[in-house]
Amino acid sequence: MGHADAQMVFQVYGKWMSENNNAQVALLNTQLSEFAPTMPHNEAMKN
């Protein structure tokens, strides 16, 4: 679909539901933290 990243999705589709911005940011952060590393992969491999 051409969605480069979660920030792009939030910027485009978030305009449709501005009253939910804080809840959506919290949800995205929670969900992405389960999958995305907190540091670059090459740095994580050094530890």
CNS distance restraints for C-alpha pairs under 8 A (distance, minus, plus):
assign (resid   3 and name CA) (resid   8 and name CA) 6.69 0.50 0.50
assign (resid   3 and name CA) (resid   9 and name CA) 6.39 0.50 0.50
assign (resid   4 and name CA) (resid   8 and name CA) 6.47 0.50 0.50
assign (resid   4 and name CA) (resid   9 and name CA) 7.92 0.50 0.50
assign (resid   5 and name CA) (resid   9 and name CA) 6.58 0.50 0.50
assign (resid   6 and name CA) (resid  10 and name CA) 6.09 0.50 0.50
assign (resid   6 and name CA) (resid  28 and name CA) 7.65 0.50 0.50
assign (resid   7 and name CA) (resid  11 and name CA) 6.11 0.50 0.50
assign (resid   8 and name CA) (resid  12 and name CA) 6.15 0.50 0.50
assign (resid   9 and name CA) (resid  13 and name CA) 5.81 0.50 0.50
assign (resid   9 and name CA) (resid  14 and name CA) 7.38 0.50 0.50
assign (resid  10 and name CA) (resid  14 and name CA) 4.78 0.50 0.50
assign (resid  10 and name CA) (resid  15 and name CA) 7.93 0.50 0.50
assign (resid  11 and name CA) (resid  15 and name CA) 6.66 0.50 0.50
assign (resid  13 and name CA) (resid  17 and name CA) 7.52 0.50 0.50
assign (resid  14 and name CA) (resid  18 and name CA) 6.14 0.50 0.50
assign (resid  14 and name CA) (resid  21 and name CA) 6.75 0.50 0.50
assign (resid  17 and name CA) (resid  21 and name CA) 6.96 0.50 0.50
assign (resid  20 and name CA) (resid  24 and name CA) 5.98 0.50 0.50
assign (resid  21 and name CA) (resid  25 and name CA) 6.11 0.50 0.50
assign (resid  22 and name CA) (resid  26 and name CA) 6.22 0.50 0.50
assign (resid  23 and name CA) (resid  27 and name CA) 6.13 0.50 0.50
assign (resid  24 and name CA) (resid  28 and name CA) 6.06 0.50 0.50
assign (resid  25 and name CA) (resid  29 and name CA) 6.06 0.50 0.50
assign (resid  26 and name CA) (resid  30 and name CA) 6.10 0.50 0.50
assign (resid  27 and name CA) (resid  31 and name CA) 6.09 0.50 0.50
assign (resid  28 and name CA) (resid  32 and name CA) 5.82 0.50 0.50
assign (resid  29 and name CA) (resid  33 and name CA) 5.90 0.50 0.50
assign (resid  30 and name CA) (resid  34 and name CA) 6.86 0.50 0.50
assign (resid  31 and name CA) (resid  35 and name CA) 7.21 0.50 0.50
assign (resid  32 and name CA) (resid  36 and name CA) 5.58 0.50 0.50
assign (resid  33 and name CA) (resid  37 and name CA) 7.05 0.50 0.50
assign (resid  33 and name CA) (resid  38 and name CA) 7.46 0.50 0.50
assign (resid  37 and name CA) (resid  41 and name CA) 6.99 0.50 0.50
assign (resid  39 and name CA) (resid  43 and name CA) 6.57 0.50 0.50
assign (resid  39 and name CA) (resid  44 and name CA) 6.43 0.50 0.50
assign (resid  40 and name CA) (resid  44 and name CA) 6.39 0.50 0.50
assign (resid  41 and name CA) (resid  45 and name CA) 6.29 0.50 0.50
assign (resid  42 and name CA) (resid  46 and name CA) 6.74 0.50 0.50
assign (resid  43 and name CA) (resid  47 and name CA) 7.13 0.50 0.50
